[in-house]
């Protein structure tokens, strides 16, 4: 997994929590840190815009950690690349 993707996800979290110094580990849960469902919607929108992939609420509910979200983003981008290249 790319540390760069995870770092970008953490940066979005810091912006949404309005706390540039927020310490977030790879397996910290977005909701455990105090996020509401409204903030989760904003996160889904921001990650979709940031990475060009659809991130729906179900993805966040299932495992809202930087590590899991980075894995989801990378797997989705890889699948999109494969489809665009005509691979199945």
C-alpha positions in Angstrom: 0.0 0.0 0.0 1.2 3.5 -0.8 2.1 5.6 2.2 1.3 8.6 0.0 -2.4 7.6 -0.4 -2.7 7.1 3.3 -1.0 10.4 4.1 -3.4 12.2 1.8 -6.4 10.5 3.5 -5.1 11.6 6.9 -4.7 15.2 5.6 -8.3 15.2 4.5 -9.3 14.0 8.0 -7.3 16.8 9.6 -9.1 19.3 7.4 -12.5 17.9 8.2 -11.9 17.8 11.9 -10.4 21.3 11.6 -7.3 20.2 13.5 -4.0 20.4 11.6 -2.2 18.7 14.5 -4.6 15.8 14.9 -2.6 12.6 15.4 -4.0 9.8 13.3 -2.6 6.3 13.2 -3.2 3.8 10.3 -5.8 1.9 12.2 -7.6 4.8 14.0 -11.3 4.8 13.2 -12.9 7.9 11.8 -16.0 7.5 14.0 -14.0 6.7 17.2 -12.2 10.0 16.7 -15.6 11.7 17.0 -16.9 12.0 13.5 -20.6 12.3 12.9 -22.6 10.8 9.9 -22.6 14.3 8.4 -18.8 14.5 8.6 -18.7 11.0 7.0 -20.7 12.3 4.1 -18.2 15.1 3.7 -15.3 12.6 3.9 -16.8 10.4 1.2 -17.2 13.5 -1.1 -13.7 14.7 -0.4 -12.1 11.3 -1.0 -14.1 10.8 -4.2 -12.9 14.2 -5.5 -9.3 13.7 -4.2 -8.8 10.3 -5.8 -11.3 10.2 -8.6 -13.1 7.1 -7.2 -16.5 6.7 -5.8 -16.4 6.3 -2.0 -19.9 5.6 -0.6 -20.9 5.6 3.0 -21.0 1.8 3.1 -17.2 1.7 2.6 -16.8 4.1 5.5 -19.1 2.2 7.8 -17.4 -1.1 7.1 -13.9 0.1 8.0 -13.2 3.8 8.4 -9.5 3.7 9.0 -6.7 5.4 6.9 -5.2 2.0 6.1 -8.5 0.4 5.0 -9.5 3.5 3.0 -6.1 3.7 1.3 -6.4 0.0 0.4 -9.9 0.6 -1.0 -8.7 3.6 -3.1 -5.7 1.7 -4.5 -7.7 -1.4 -5.4 -10.4 0.7 -7.0 -7.9 2.7 -9.0 -6.2 -0.5 -10.1 -9.5 -2.0 -11.2 -10.3 1.2 -13.2 -6.9 1.0 -14.9 -7.5 -2.6 -15.8 -10.9 -1.9 -17.3 -9.5 1.1 -19.2 -6.7 -1.2 -20.6 -9.3 -3.8 -21.6 -8.1 -6.3 -19.1 -10.6 -8.5 -17.2 
